[in-house]
Amino acid sequence: MIRFRNYIGGKFVDAAEGRTLEVVEPAAGSAYATAADSGPADVEAAVKAASLAFPAWAATHVQERSRLIERLANLIEDRLEDLARAESIDTGKPISLARRVDIPRAAANFRYFAGAVLHTRSDLHEGQAGFNWTLRRPRGVAGLISPWNLPLYLLTWKIAPALATGNTVVAKPSEVTPATAALLCELAAEAGLPPGVLNIVHGLGDRAGAALVNHPDVPTISFTGSTGVGRWIAEHAGTRLKRVSLELGGKNPFVVFADSDVDAAIATACRAAFTNQGQICLCGSRMIVERSVYDRFVEGLIDGAKALKIGDPLDDATDFGSLVSRPHHAKVAQAVEQAKALGGEVLVGGGPPADLPERCREGWFYAPTVIAGLAPDCAVEQEEIFGPVVSVRAFDGEEEALRLANATPYGLASVLFTGDLNRARRVSEQIRAGIVWVNCWMLRDLRTPFGGAGQSGVGREGGEEALKFFTEPKNVCIGP
Ligand code: NAD
């Protein structure tokens, strides 16, 4: 069986206590590997290695850091097929999606920050009180914690800016999906990253993750995951006065006005609802549609859900794979049962798909599901499901659309389909969300600020926001 070991100080090592966790291929429903089940001693060793490596890495010329990181981007591209296969096996996502999105984006994260860090500049303030400039220095060891839905994509979104700005890293990927993080360590060594600059510790959130959050020598914590865990991290990191970035859950509205290109809205809604089996924090989960085009839209969405080719994630032709795990499958199924109990009508899906290939009969598949008739304030409409389950409802007028869009405590992403530029501007100003996509979904320019409002998070990643997050500003003032 494959073993995913920790990577500490440039060496692959087992957890100090020798404990391991089973790693399951969700599409087959069976274990295929083990991962280190790390505890405080492993985190201690990783933080020590990262602390030792920090002074030299921080002092390395930025062009050299950039060169090594760029090399890592190239190596990820060279190994695209291996990484995509590993990601597909680990998560149940279609391999075509991993090839097209997850792995190229991981390379792009490194390439972008390798370039961005070469183009930073210092602020200069003169004329009012002395002559001031701002130095920005790396903060030390960064603790990075990521979820299972886009494993390499989200882990590298944190690792790249942390390393580019001269921090060293201890990262804890999700225990559900350790494979590509393990492969990344091999590539980091091949790229020539000095030992201790990047350390990966596998294991459970409440052991390895909590030890990292609480470690006194890790002043920076960047977390992507659920709102509940984010709250726990905020509390514990807060009392230790750490700098924290929290990218959390969402319950994203997808608003369609009758003046839009409704066919384009339907095609985009199918992607926004069901890509990666709906397990993307940016997925649209509440379809809010102007009444005059509601029936047409819902019919199109149902047809789109039925047209998806559900099957073995390793088959090139598959559009829609399995959910990530048995507990997550149970959570999604339970949410749909709850929706029915609350008066929701399942228009399509609502259970396991038929006709799965032999290899996938024990896998954790759940069909694309559309539900109508839920009250906007019911529990199912207020809580994130994070699966291929969306609700549909009609609205009359812009005011009601906005009220419904903003009717949850979350505020991550939103989508707006309209042909009216003034309306796009008006509504996007009033939607509570970190991102408003107008007539599109999931278009990402890595220079833009990324993050959520309300219960969807604290802080922003991406572009300059990330470069600032991972550095400490220092004002130097020269007197007259
Ligand atoms: P999760 O919160 O259960 O786990 C995320 C990570 O945190 C894992 O590595 C886990 O081991 C770790 N963890 C758990 N408890 C911890 C603790 N006490 N201390 C430190 N680390 C701990 O989330 P998940 O189920 O892996 O991922 C799904 C969630 O992630 C969804 O809510 C989704 O919306 C969210 N998400 C958000 C974004 C975003 O950018 N806002 C992106 C992707 C996923």
Residues whose N, C-alpha, C, O or C-beta is under 5 A from the ligand:
A	BS01	NAD	I145 S146 P147 W148 K172 P173 S174 E175 G203 L204 G205 D206 G209 A210 V213 T224 G225 S226 T227 V229 W232 E247 L248 G249 G250 C281 F386 S456
